[in-house]
Amino acid sequence: MLDRSVFLNLLLQRKGISWTRLFADLEGVFPGSVRLVTIRPYVTGDNRVQLDMIVGAQEPEYVIDLLKRLEGSPLFGETSLVN
């Protein structure tokens, strides 16, 4: 697990991604009713960073609101929901 974490961090550094900036950007779009449980970044085959996130909310509508905010943000790309 440590090796994988080091590898992912190296990839993210190579892409110039700051964890601090990532969390600040996410904080700007996350509604107060949704909590980030886990986040797993990885680099795709076309050299883009993708975030797999697990979020928690009391109601499905809150997660839908998060998806709309992410899609409407110039900082994030398309989203998909896996239940």
ZIPE-V608177 format. One record per helix or strand of 3 or more residues. SS is the DSSP state (hx for helix, st for strand). FROM is the first residue (numbers start at 1). TO is the last residue. Records with the same first field share a line. If there is no record, write none. Layout:
SS=FROM-TO ; FROM-TO
//
This chain:
hx=2-14 ; 19-29 ; 60-72
st=34-43 ; 49-57
//
